[in-house]
Amino acid sequence: MSLLDQRKLIKSIHPFDLLGEKDLDNLMGKIDIAYYTKDTLLISKNLPSIAFYIIIKGSVTEYIDDEIHNVYSSGDSFDADALIYEKTEGKFLVEEDLICYEIKKEDFLDLMQDKRVQGYFLQDFVSRHQNLKYHDTQSELTPFLMARVRDIYLHEACMVNEDSSILDSLKMQSKLKAKVIIVKKDDNYEIVTDTDLKEKVLLSGLDVNENISKISTSGIISIDVNDFLFNALLIMTHNEIKRLVVTDEDKIIGVLEQLDLLSYFANHSHLIAVQIDKAQSVEDLKDIQEDLNNVIRILKTKGVKTRYITKLVSSLNIKIYKKLFSMVMPEELKDECCLVVLGSEGRGEQIIKTDQDNALIIKDGLDVELFKEPMLKLNSYLLDLGFPVCPGNVMVSNEFWRRDVSGYKTLIKTLANSMDESKLQTLSIILDAKAAAGNEALLEDVMNYLHTNFHSRDDVLAHMAKAVLSFETPLSLFSSFVTEKTHNNKLDIKKGGIFALVHGIRTLSLQYEVSVTNTVERIKELNNKGVIDKNFATELIESFDTLIAIRLDAQSNDRDENYVNPVNLEKNQRDLLKDSFKIVNKFKKFTSFHFHLNMVV
């Protein structure tokens, strides 16, 4: 290997790529090349480590308690922990004749004085995982750090006085199509959200003629119009909010919505959400599709986390569903039904357009046939917009997925007493239901009934959870990828990883009555309920994010959208994927133990 190739290999390994040229030159002068024959013991409890190893050729197996823990091959490195902590629980044995670079212990520890190197090697699994992902994308964000709030579209603020009635305030909010009501109270401002209206008016029975100040809350979070958009994104993320009040010299001038902010980061010339609102026909919506694809591509290249991209795409698709619903449904029927999306759309995890998964819930007492023609038209419009037909026919065009509330309750009651896997698959579909248009209360009624009927049904839940083990994780005992020859030596990232996490978390959520549908939000709720601890929850979230990010790349570059060729991935991505599959296996073991799957026939 030439000196240039040696340098290239070292620079490909994070965090050595962060070193300056002078530091890298110094490091290259201290690296030795070593050769070890098969079965050579390099490190063990009784054999202290003497170097940090970077493999050129061959492989090394790490054993813990005589079980294979990891296998390192060309381009891999090990074992910093043995040098830093001067001990190891593992045994590192040469599996195939080894040619490697060695950074001697004292040189490696000197290198650890560099804060960047030290910060990486002293991190735990989650931090290191996040560090690698950040490293892959951070350099691409720079052009977007200079944009300011004044550069983006702002929604008109709905401003009312404290003595305005709740009813008058709602009328103004409706007229302005505002998401929140801002109440001027003395010299300060307070806010009224949809949650305030639901809990303090609808559920508490407060008279709508009362002053709006009775339900407003203090603590408006705002940003100056001249501040950076990136700061707006940070504020929204930190406070877990979807909008910011925008001020100019302490005067409120508008509201910044999260959807518009993410759209701006994706494409300066197109505010997709606004275009959808203005669309008058299916043809208008067709014109938006290429812009939406650009949103996905550009957001990905700018380093935005994939789970935020999926939320954005799903939110925009919901807006498309609402627009189509308004086009096809007669006015007198719009509040008599609820259009719901299912599958990845319902979970808010769709990226590139997946199969149509939708259903209609109809108010009891109405003729279900009244809704047939509008739903057939909706289905055809979605096809025109590029939403493929669902192979399982889970669509509003299928009468099975057009029922009244009682019809869905009857179906759920049947499923709640079933051990049949195909019927439980239908239940899984319903669990991901999210309202897209119409009367959301109908879906709430159905889902409340579902959770009530599954209370303490651990026998059915176990049969449902068993599907987590349906597909093997494509990672061998030696921590190498298991690919499929029938798919050109690729691996199925959906069956091999994503499905187990999505379905397992979904089943746990049913057991513990978690109502949210998004997988990441479900994980957080399960952590809040003490079902899984915080560290495991974070591992699951990071691993899920990695899997859908790599899947997005596959969908962008290959029609075989669920299949990934590990050879085509960068080393950092391969490492992230291996780590993620290990967490998938850990989760499968957790699920098997939790539901006693060894006893399920």
N, C-alpha and C positions, 0 to 999 in steps of 0.2 A: 504494500500500500504506500502511495507517495505521500510526502509531507503535506501536500495540498489536500489529499483525501483524508489524512489523519485530522487535520484542522477542521475540515468540513464535518467529520463525524462528531468531534468533540463539540462543535458549535450547534449541532443538531440536538444535543442533550440539554434539556432545561434543568438547572438554571445557569449552566456554563455559557449559554448564549447571551446572558446579560453582562458578561465580563467585557471590559474595554479591550482594545487591541493590545495594549501593553501588558495587561494582566493575563490575557490569553497567550501571548508570546511567552511569558514567564511560566505559565502552566505547561505549555507544550514542551518546554525544556526539561521538565521534571517527570514527564510521563515515560514509563518503560513499557516494552512489549514482552509478554511472558507466554510460556507454553506449558500446559499441564495435560497429562495423559488421563484417559478415562478412569474413573473411580478414585481420583485424587480427592482427598478431603481438604477443602479450603478453609472453612470456618465451622466451629462447633462450640458447645458449652465449655469444652476443655481445650479448645484450640483457638486462641484469640485471633481476631482479624488483623492482618498486616497492611491491607491496602483497600482502596476503592476500585472495583473492577468494572471495566467496560468491555463487553464481548465483541470481538471481531468475527470469530467463527467458532462453532461448537455450541454446547449448552451446559447449563448448571441447574441441578434440581435442589430446591430447598425443602427440607423435611422438618416438620414439627411433630414431636411425639410419634415418630416413625410413619407419619402420614404426609403425603405430598402436599405441600402448601403452595408452591409456585415453581415454574420452570422459566429460566432466563435463557434467551437465545440472542442471535446477532442483533446488535444495536441496543440491547438492554444493559442496565447497569445495576450493581448491588455492592456492598450492603452498608449504606451510610450509618444506619443505626448501630451496627456492631462496632463501628469506629467511634462514634460520638459517645455512646453509653458504655463502651468497653465490655459489653456482654451481649449474648444472643440466646434465644430459646430454640433457634433453628440449627440445622446441620446442612451445610452447602457442599454438595458432592458433584464432581464433574461427571456429566452423563455422556457427553461426546467429547473427544479430544478438543482441548480448549486453547484458542489463541485469543489473547485479550490485552488491553491496555491496563496498566496498574498505576494508580496515584498512591504513593506510599502514605502511610498513616499520618506521619508528621506533616507532610505536604498538604494532605487533605484537611487536617485540622487548622493549618495556617490559612487555607482557602476559606475556611468557615468564619474567619474574621471579617470577611466581606458580608455586610448586612443582608445583601440580596441572596447570597448563597445560604447563609445561616437561616434566614427567614423561611426559605423553601424546605430545607431538610429538617427543621424543627417543627414543622406543621403536622397536624393530625391528618387522617384520611380525608375528611371533608374539606379542610382548608387547602390541602394540597390539590385536591380535585378541582376546587374552585379556582385556585391559582393557575392551574394548567389551562382551564377554559378561558380565563381572563387573558393569559399570555397569548392565546391564539387569536384574540380579537382586538385587544386594546389599541394597537397601533392604527387601526382603521377608523377610530372614532373621532380623531382630531378635527376634521373639517366641521363637525357638528357641534363642537364645544363653543363656538363663537356666536351661534344664532341667539337672538334675544326674543323676549316675549312679545315685543312690539311687532315682530316679523310674522306673527301667526294670526289666524282667524280667531276672534274672540266673540263669544255669545253675549247678547244683550242681557244685562242683569235685571232681574225682577225686583225692584226696590219698592217697599211699602213703609208707611209710618206705623209706629207701635200701636196706635189706636184703630188701625184698619181692621175690619172683621176678617175672620178666617175665610169666609165665603168670597168676599171681594178680592182678597189676596189670591185665592185659587183661580178666580176668573182672570186676573191679570197674568198669573203664571201661565195659564192655558193659552192666553192670547199671544204671549211672547215665546211660547214653547220653551220655557225655561225649566231647568232641572231642579233648581232650588229657589227659595224665596229669601231675600235679604231684608231684614227688619231694622229700620233706623230707630234706635232707642237712646234717648238723650243724646250724648255726643259719641255714642258707640254704635256698632253694628252687631246684630245677631243673625242666626240663620235657621231656616226651617227646611228640613229634608223630607224625602218621601217616608223615611222611617218614622220621623216625628209625626207626620200626618196619620200614618197607619196606627202607631201605638197610642198617641195622645188624643186622636180624634175618633177614628173608626173603632178601635178596640175599647177605648175608655168612654165612648159615647158623649164626647164634649160637643156642645152646641156650636154650630159653625158660625153663629152670629157673635160669638165671643171674640175679644180682641186677639189678633195674631200673636201678640207678645206673650200670651199665656202658654204657647207651645214652642216659642223660639228658644234657642240655646246660644250661649256665648262661646267664644273661642274660634271665631272665623280664622281660617288659615289663608293668608294672602301672599301675593308676590308683586313686586313693582314691575311696571311695564318695561322698564329698561334693564331688568335682570336677565340672566342667561336662561335659555330654555332648558339647558342641561340641569340647572338648579331646580327648575320646576319639576323635572322628572324625578330628581332626588327627593324633593319634598313630598311628592305624591307617593313615591315608593316607601319612604320612611314612615309616613303617617297613614299609609294604606287607605288613601282617599282617591276619588276619581275626578276631582275638579278643584281648581284654585280660584279664589276671588282676585282679580287683577286691579291694582291701584296705580294712580298717577298723582304723585304728591299728596298721598293720603286720601285721594278721592277715588271711589270705586268707578271703574270705567267698563267693566265686563267680567266675564267668567271664562276661564280656560278649561276645556274639557280634555280628559286623558286621551280619548279617542282621537281628537284633532292633533294633540301633541305627538302621538305615535305615528299618525298619518304624515305629519310634517317631517318627522325624522326619516320616514320612508321615502317621501317624494315631495319636493317643495312645490311642484306645480299642480298637484292634485290633492284636494281634500275629499277623499272618497266618500266619507259619511255625508257631506253636504251634497255631493253629486247624486247619491242615492235618494236623499230627501227630495231633490228637485226632479227626479225622473218621472216622466209622465206615461211611459210605455215600456214594454219589454225591450224594444230596440234601444231605448235610452240606457237600460241596465246592461245590455250587451256591450255598449261602448265603455262601460266601467270595468269590464272584466280584465282587460289588459293592464289597466292601471292597478288593479288589485294584485295581479301577478307581479307587477313591478314592486309593489309594497313589500311583498314577501321576499323577493330577491334582494332588494336594497337593504331592508332591515337586517337580513341575515348577514350581508357583507359588512354592515356597520357595527356588528358585534352585539346587537340586541338579543337578550336571552330568548331561546326558542319558545319557552312557555309564555312569554309576553307577546311574541308574534302570533301564537295560536289564539290567545285571548283576543287580540286585535282582529284577526281574520274571522274568528267566530262571531265577534260583535258586529262586524260589517255584514257577514252572511245573515245574521238575525235581522238586520235592517232590510236586507234584500227580501227575506221571507215576509216581513211585515208589509213591505211595499207591494209584493205580489198578492198577499192576502187582501189588501185593500182594493186591488184591481179586480179580483175574481169573486169576492164574497159580497152578496147583496147587503146593503146597509142594515136592513132589519134583522140580519142573521149574524152580524159581526160580534155581538155581545152574547150570542147564544151558544158559542163554541170556543174551544181553545186549540189553536194550532201548536203542536209541540214538535221539537226536533229531538232526535235520539242519537245514540252512538257517540262518535267523537265530536259531532256538532253539539250534542246536548252537554257533553263534558267540557266544552270550550277548548278542545284539543285538536281541532281540524287545522291542517296546513294547506296542502294542495287539495283541490276539490275531491272529496271521497264520495262513495255511493250515497244516494238519497236515503236518509233514515228519518221518517217523519210520521206523525199520526194526528188524528183529530179526536178531541173529546167534545161530545155534544151534551147540552143540558137535557136532563130527564124530561120526558113529556113531549119532546119534539120528534117529528118524523125524520129519521136518519137519512132517508132518501133525498130530502131537500138539499143535502150537502154533497151529494154524489157529483153532480155536474161541476160545481165550483172547484172541488178537489181534483177532478180529472184535468180541469184546465190548469190548476196550480202545478200539477205534476208535469204537464206538457211544457209549461213556461220554464220550470226548473231545468228540464232537459234542454231547452233552447239556450239556457244560460250556461250549460256545460256541467250540470250536476248529473252524474251517471245514474242509471237505473240500479236499484239495490238488487243484487242477485237473490237475496232472501225475500224479496217483494215486501219489505217493511216500508211501505209508502202509503200515503193517503189515497192513492188510486185503488188500493186493495181494501175491500170492505171489512176485512179482519181488523184493520187499523183505523176504522171509522166506527166508533161506538158511542153510545151515551154513557153517562157516569155509571149508571147501574150495570151496564154491559161490561165496563172495565172492572168494576168491583167483583162481578161474578167470575170474570177471568182470573183475577188475583186470588180469589178464594179457592179456585180450582188448583192454581199453581202452588198455593201455600200448603197444600196437602199432597204434593207430588214429589216423587223421587226420580222422575223421568228427566234425563239430562236435556232432551230437546225442549221440554216444557220449561225447565229452569233457565234455559237460554233465553226464552221469551221474557222471563222475569228480569233477567239481566238487562235486556233491552229497555224495559219499562223503567228500571232504576235510574237510567241516565236521562230521563225525560226533562226537558226544559221548555218553558213557555216561550213561544216566538211571537204570537199575535193572538188577539181575542181576549176572552175572559180567563185570566190566570187563576181565579178562584176555583175553577173546575178542576184544574190540574192539582191544586193544593188539596182538594177534597179527595181525589183519587190517591195521592201519595200518602196522605194521613191514614187512609184506610189500609194501604199496603203495609205501612210500618206497624199499625195496630195488629194486623193479622200475622205478622212475622215475629211478634214479641215472644221470646223464649222458644222459638222453633229451631233449636240447635240441630236437630236431626236433618231437616231440610237444608239448613245453611251448610252443614258439612257436605252434603251431596253437591250443593252448588259450588262450594269452595274447591271441590275435587278437580274441577276444570283447570285450576292453577297448575296442576301437574301434567296437563295434557301434552305439553311440548317440552322437549329437552332444551336446556340452556346450551347454546352452541359454544361451550367452553369445556375442554377436556380436563381430566384430572391433573394434567401437566400444565394447565393454564394456557394452552394454545387453542386457537379458534378451530371449531369444527365446521367445515363448509360442506356444501352439497354439490356433488359432481353434476347432477342434473340441472343445476343452475349456475354452471360455469364457475364452480368453486367459490360461490358466494354463501353467505349465511342469511337466514330470515330473521331480521331484527325485531319484527313485530311478534311472531310466534315465539321466538327465542327469548325475548326480554320484556317488551312493552305489554303484551297480553297478560303475563303473570302478575305484573305490578297493578295494572288497571283492574283486572278482575278480582284479584285478592283484596285490594283496597276497597273495591266496590262491595264485596261480600261482608267485610268487616264493618263497613259503613251501614249496611242494612242491619246487621246484628246490634250495633250500638246507636241506631236511629240518628245517623248523621244525614242531614237533608241536602247538603250541597252536592253538586254533581262533578265538579272538577277534581281530578285525581290529586293534585297538589293540595287543594283546599281540604279535601277529605283526609289526607295524611295529617295536615295541621290539626284538624278537629279530633282525629283519633289520638294525637299526641295530647291535646288539651284534656281529653277524657281519660288519659292514663293508660290507653291500650298499648301504645308503643312509646318508648322513651324519646327524649328530644334528639339525642345523637343519632339513633336509628332513623327517626323521622327525617333528619337532615340528609343522612346517607341516601335514603329512598328518593327524596326530592332531587338531589344532585344527580343520582343515577338515572332517574326518569328523564330529567332535563337533557342529559347526555344522549340517551337513546333516541329521543324525538329529534334532537338536533342533527344527529348523524343520519336519521331517517329522512329528515328534510333535505339534506345534501343528496341523498340517494334519489329522492323524488324529483329533485331539480335536474339531475343529470342522467337519469335512467328510467325507462318505462317500467322496468321491473322494480316497482317502487318500494317494496318491503325488503329487497335483497341488497346486501352490501358486500363488496369484495374488500376484505381487510388489507389486501396488498396495496390497494389504491388509497388507503388512509395514511395521513402523516403519522409519525411515531407517537406524538402526543395524543392523537385521536385513538390510536390502537391501545395505548395505555389506559385512556379514559374508558374505552369500551370494555376492556378486560376488567377493570375495577367495577364497572357498572354491572357486568354479568355476575361477578362475585357477590354483589349486593342482591341481585335477583335470586341467586341460589340461597343466600342467607334468608331472604324473605320467604322463599318456598319452604324452608325448614321451619321457620316461625309459623307459617300458615298450617303446615302439616301437624305441628305440635298443638297449636291453638284449637284446631277443629278435630283433632284426633283422627286424621285422615287414614292412618294405618288400620283403623277399625271400619272404614267405609268400604262396602263392597259394591 
